[in-house]
Amino acid sequence: MADNFHDNDFHESTIVKLDLYKKYLTSAMPAFIHTERRNGIVNIFDFFAGPGEDGSNNPGSPILAIEAAIKYYEILEKKNITVHFHFYDKSEIKIEQLKKNLIKYERYRLIKISCHPAEFPNSLLSNSETISNNTNILFMDQFGIKSINETVLKFITSYKRTDFIFFTASSAIKRFFNTPEFKSYMVFKEDEVKKCKMSDIHRLMCKYYQRILPENSDYILTPFSIKKERNIYGLIHGSQHLIGSLKFLEICWKIDPRTGEANFDIDDEALGKSQIPLFEDNTTKTKLEKFQQTLKGKITDGEFINDLEIFEYSIKNGFIPSAHAKPVLKSLKEEKKINYPDGTLRLGKTCINEPRRLIVL
């Protein structure tokens, strides 16, 4: 299936994936450019690039990524920063087609394009020095689940200035987790798989990857589930930087205003809200309501001492601080349960370098 995938039109689920990737790059690109030194390089790697378009010439990930960078070409010129795109695919035929599809971008001096036929993970490992010396975004649109294993993930997360997004066929866990071949890639406990609903399976996959990260890792992993017929696939975004994770979350919540996690009703919240329970309990609350209730309790219990801690807690739990945590702070302030001795709390990037204190009254 992988070899002839691009001969057909992209499936709706693939379009969701590509759209999220495009929007993330468009949103995050300015941050990567501004943090890079003058005359520097921002690398964007796509290790499963394909020919660059589908059977009807709809743009694939390479073209979408380049177009996202071109939107900020004036900024690139002002700082003389090069965006170097590294495209890989195991198929020489697809790489040759990709080169033809990207000829039109040769006129951009600060857009550098390299296309090579190579298998993953050799293509990743061969770029170790390049990745270690620069700012990077890695896109790994694998077929299945086996390419992003524990060794690969630890390799990627050993670098300081590298964000990544990878695709994974999460529903394979349900079918194959007990087979010897699957266990050679990743190991799940039988009870955790059997108890997990199919709609939650990508969340379980993300928890697995978070579990195998080195203990001292600062990487935040954020999942987004994608439904295709009866199967669940998904993207996982990784970043060491709160702003990098925030950029991804903002795109996810625009796609899914209910949970910020899926292109379908992952928690059956629509069904839950259409039925009036006799007694309200925690199972009838939405994901956002549960988060805000928990956050309120943690604040009044004195677990957070400044806005940065609330900012970080929100992002690590999959929420946008300014949209989802701010109402909790406002409510507690109006109830005179908290105070800000240094001025109004900020729940944006300004709080990272200058956190302001929070006092429980």
HUCOR-V605810 format. One record per residue. N is the residue number from 1. RES is the residue in three letters. PHI is phi in whole degrees, 0 to 359 (NA if undefined). Layout:
BEGIN
n=N res=RES phi=PHI
n=N res=RES phi=PHI
END
This chain:
BEGIN
n=1 res=MET phi=NA
n=2 res=ALA phi=298
n=3 res=ASP phi=290
n=4 res=ASN phi=253
n=5 res=PHE phi=307
n=6 res=HIS phi=282
n=7 res=ASP phi=286
n=8 res=ASN phi=261
n=9 res=ASP phi=288
n=10 res=PHE phi=300
n=11 res=HIS phi=290
n=12 res=GLU phi=306
n=13 res=SER phi=293
n=14 res=THR phi=292
n=15 res=ILE phi=296
n=16 res=VAL phi=299
n=17 res=LYS phi=299
n=18 res=LEU phi=294
n=19 res=ASP phi=295
n=20 res=LEU phi=295
n=21 res=TYR phi=298
n=22 res=LYS phi=298
n=23 res=LYS phi=294
n=24 res=TYR phi=297
n=25 res=LEU phi=299
n=26 res=THR phi=298
n=27 res=SER phi=282
n=28 res=ALA phi=274
n=29 res=MET phi=307
n=30 res=PRO phi=302
n=31 res=ALA phi=295
n=32 res=PHE phi=294
n=33 res=ILE phi=293
n=34 res=HIS phi=290
n=35 res=THR phi=278
n=36 res=GLU phi=279
n=37 res=ARG phi=294
n=38 res=ARG phi=301
n=39 res=ASN phi=67
n=40 res=GLY phi=271
n=41 res=ILE phi=227
n=42 res=VAL phi=249
n=43 res=ASN phi=263
n=44 res=ILE phi=237
n=45 res=PHE phi=256
n=46 res=ASP phi=232
n=47 res=PHE phi=269
n=48 res=PHE phi=226
n=49 res=ALA phi=288
n=50 res=GLY phi=69
n=51 res=PRO phi=278
n=52 res=GLY phi=99
n=53 res=GLU phi=198
n=54 res=ASP phi=265
n=55 res=GLY phi=295
n=56 res=SER phi=253
n=57 res=ASN phi=68
n=58 res=ASN phi=286
n=59 res=PRO phi=293
n=60 res=GLY phi=264
n=61 res=SER phi=300
n=62 res=PRO phi=298
n=63 res=ILE phi=291
n=64 res=LEU phi=299
n=65 res=ALA phi=293
n=66 res=ILE phi=296
n=67 res=GLU phi=298
n=68 res=ALA phi=295
n=69 res=ALA phi=291
n=70 res=ILE phi=297
n=71 res=LYS phi=303
n=72 res=TYR phi=246
n=73 res=TYR phi=296
n=74 res=GLU phi=298
n=75 res=ILE phi=292
n=76 res=LEU phi=301
n=77 res=GLU phi=293
n=78 res=LYS phi=296
n=79 res=LYS phi=261
n=80 res=ASN phi=53
n=81 res=ILE phi=258
n=82 res=THR phi=263
n=83 res=VAL phi=259
n=84 res=HIS phi=258
n=85 res=PHE phi=265
n=86 res=HIS phi=246
n=87 res=PHE phi=251
n=88 res=TYR phi=230
n=89 res=ASP phi=201
n=90 res=LYS phi=288
n=91 res=SER phi=269
n=92 res=GLU phi=295
n=93 res=ILE phi=297
n=94 res=LYS phi=293
n=95 res=ILE phi=294
n=96 res=GLU phi=295
n=97 res=GLN phi=293
n=98 res=LEU phi=299
n=99 res=LYS phi=303
n=100 res=LYS phi=294
n=101 res=ASN phi=289
n=102 res=LEU phi=254
n=103 res=ILE phi=303
n=104 res=LYS phi=297
n=105 res=TYR phi=266
n=106 res=GLU phi=294
n=107 res=ARG phi=286
n=108 res=TYR phi=271
n=109 res=ARG phi=300
n=110 res=LEU phi=263
n=111 res=ILE phi=250
n=112 res=LYS phi=255
n=113 res=ILE phi=233
n=114 res=SER phi=235
n=115 res=CYS phi=235
n=116 res=HIS phi=219
n=117 res=PRO phi=280
n=118 res=ALA phi=195
n=119 res=GLU phi=282
n=120 res=PHE phi=271
n=121 res=PRO phi=264
n=122 res=ASN phi=303
n=123 res=SER phi=296
n=124 res=LEU phi=287
n=125 res=LEU phi=297
n=126 res=SER phi=290
n=127 res=ASN phi=254
n=128 res=SER phi=306
n=129 res=GLU phi=294
n=130 res=THR phi=299
n=131 res=ILE phi=294
n=132 res=SER phi=291
n=133 res=ASN phi=259
n=134 res=ASN phi=220
n=135 res=THR phi=272
n=136 res=ASN phi=221
n=137 res=ILE phi=235
n=138 res=LEU phi=248
n=139 res=PHE phi=240
n=140 res=MET phi=234
n=141 res=ASP phi=264
n=142 res=GLN phi=291
n=143 res=PHE phi=264
n=144 res=GLY phi=97
n=145 res=ILE phi=224
n=146 res=LYS phi=280
n=147 res=SER phi=289
n=148 res=ILE phi=263
n=149 res=ASN phi=257
n=150 res=GLU phi=299
n=151 res=THR phi=297
n=152 res=VAL phi=296
n=153 res=LEU phi=297
n=154 res=LYS phi=293
n=155 res=PHE phi=296
n=156 res=ILE phi=296
n=157 res=THR phi=280
n=158 res=SER phi=277
n=159 res=TYR phi=261
n=160 res=LYS phi=275
n=161 res=ARG phi=244
n=162 res=THR phi=226
n=163 res=ASP phi=259
n=164 res=PHE phi=213
n=165 res=ILE phi=226
n=166 res=PHE phi=226
n=167 res=PHE phi=259
n=168 res=THR phi=210
n=169 res=ALA phi=274
n=170 res=SER phi=298
n=171 res=SER phi=294
n=172 res=ALA phi=298
n=173 res=ILE phi=303
n=174 res=LYS phi=301
n=175 res=ARG phi=271
n=176 res=PHE phi=236
n=177 res=PHE phi=301
n=178 res=ASN phi=265
n=179 res=THR phi=277
n=180 res=PRO phi=302
n=181 res=GLU phi=296
n=182 res=PHE phi=296
n=183 res=LYS phi=295
n=184 res=SER phi=286
n=185 res=TYR phi=259
n=186 res=MET phi=202
n=187 res=VAL phi=236
n=188 res=PHE phi=240
n=189 res=LYS phi=284
n=190 res=GLU phi=301
n=191 res=ASP phi=292
n=192 res=GLU phi=290
n=193 res=VAL phi=286
n=194 res=LYS phi=293
n=195 res=LYS phi=281
n=196 res=CYS phi=279
n=197 res=LYS phi=292
n=198 res=MET phi=302
n=199 res=SER phi=295
n=200 res=ASP phi=264
n=201 res=ILE phi=295
n=202 res=HIS phi=288
n=203 res=ARG phi=298
n=204 res=LEU phi=297
n=205 res=MET phi=299
n=206 res=CYS phi=296
n=207 res=LYS phi=297
n=208 res=TYR phi=299
n=209 res=TYR phi=296
n=210 res=GLN phi=297
n=211 res=ARG phi=292
n=212 res=ILE phi=269
n=213 res=LEU phi=295
n=214 res=PRO phi=303
n=215 res=GLU phi=302
n=216 res=ASN phi=269
n=217 res=SER phi=287
n=218 res=ASP phi=263
n=219 res=TYR phi=291
n=220 res=ILE phi=256
n=221 res=LEU phi=257
n=222 res=THR phi=233
n=223 res=PRO phi=264
n=224 res=PHE phi=221
n=225 res=SER phi=271
n=226 res=ILE phi=231
n=227 res=LYS phi=262
n=228 res=LYS phi=227
n=229 res=GLU phi=53
n=230 res=ARG phi=264
n=231 res=ASN phi=260
n=232 res=ILE phi=243
n=233 res=TYR phi=244
n=234 res=GLY phi=175
n=235 res=LEU phi=251
n=236 res=ILE phi=233
n=237 res=HIS phi=257
n=238 res=GLY phi=230
n=239 res=SER phi=206
n=240 res=GLN phi=272
n=241 res=HIS phi=248
n=242 res=LEU phi=301
n=243 res=ILE phi=292
n=244 res=GLY phi=300
n=245 res=SER phi=294
n=246 res=LEU phi=299
n=247 res=LYS phi=300
n=248 res=PHE phi=293
n=249 res=LEU phi=299
n=250 res=GLU phi=299
n=251 res=ILE phi=292
n=252 res=CYS phi=299
n=253 res=TRP phi=288
n=254 res=LYS phi=289
n=255 res=ILE phi=287
n=256 res=ASP phi=232
n=257 res=PRO phi=293
n=258 res=ARG phi=278
n=259 res=THR phi=229
n=260 res=GLY phi=68
n=261 res=GLU phi=228
n=262 res=ALA phi=199
n=263 res=ASN phi=264
n=264 res=PHE phi=213
n=265 res=ASP phi=282
n=266 res=ILE phi=296
n=267 res=ASP phi=252
n=268 res=ASP phi=53
n=269 res=GLU phi=292
n=270 res=ALA phi=298
n=271 res=LEU phi=294
n=272 res=GLY phi=299
n=273 res=LYS phi=283
n=274 res=SER phi=275
n=275 res=GLN phi=249
n=276 res=ILE phi=268
n=277 res=PRO phi=285
n=278 res=LEU phi=294
n=279 res=PHE phi=228
n=280 res=GLU phi=284
n=281 res=ASP phi=223
n=282 res=ASN phi=294
n=283 res=THR phi=285
n=284 res=THR phi=268
n=285 res=LYS phi=280
n=286 res=THR phi=286
n=287 res=LYS phi=303
n=288 res=LEU phi=294
n=289 res=GLU phi=296
n=290 res=LYS phi=296
n=291 res=PHE phi=299
n=292 res=GLN phi=294
n=293 res=GLN phi=295
n=294 res=THR phi=294
n=295 res=LEU phi=299
n=296 res=LYS phi=300
n=297 res=GLY phi=294
n=298 res=LYS phi=294
n=299 res=ILE phi=293
n=300 res=THR phi=290
n=301 res=ASP phi=276
n=302 res=GLY phi=81
n=303 res=GLU phi=284
n=304 res=PHE phi=244
n=305 res=ILE phi=250
n=306 res=ASN phi=204
n=307 res=ASP phi=291
n=308 res=LEU phi=298
n=309 res=GLU phi=295
n=310 res=ILE phi=290
n=311 res=PHE phi=302
n=312 res=GLU phi=292
n=313 res=TYR phi=299
n=314 res=SER phi=297
n=315 res=ILE phi=296
n=316 res=LYS phi=294
n=317 res=ASN phi=259
n=318 res=GLY phi=86
n=319 res=PHE phi=236
n=320 res=ILE phi=268
n=321 res=PRO phi=306
n=322 res=SER phi=292
n=323 res=ALA phi=264
n=324 res=HIS phi=252
n=325 res=ALA phi=267
n=326 res=LYS phi=303
n=327 res=PRO phi=300
n=328 res=VAL phi=293
n=329 res=LEU phi=298
n=330 res=LYS phi=300
n=331 res=SER phi=296
n=332 res=LEU phi=294
n=333 res=LYS phi=293
n=334 res=GLU phi=295
n=335 res=GLU phi=278
n=336 res=LYS phi=59
n=337 res=LYS phi=261
n=338 res=ILE phi=221
n=339 res=ASN phi=215
n=340 res=TYR phi=239
n=341 res=PRO phi=293
n=342 res=ASP phi=259
n=343 res=GLY phi=110
n=344 res=THR phi=307
n=345 res=LEU phi=291
n=346 res=ARG phi=250
n=347 res=LEU phi=241
n=348 res=GLY phi=235
n=349 res=LYS phi=295
n=350 res=THR phi=295
n=351 res=CYS phi=284
n=352 res=ILE phi=292
n=353 res=ASN phi=269
n=354 res=GLU phi=226
n=355 res=PRO phi=295
n=356 res=ARG phi=250
n=357 res=ARG phi=287
n=358 res=LEU phi=234
n=359 res=ILE phi=240
n=360 res=VAL phi=272
n=361 res=LEU phi=268
END
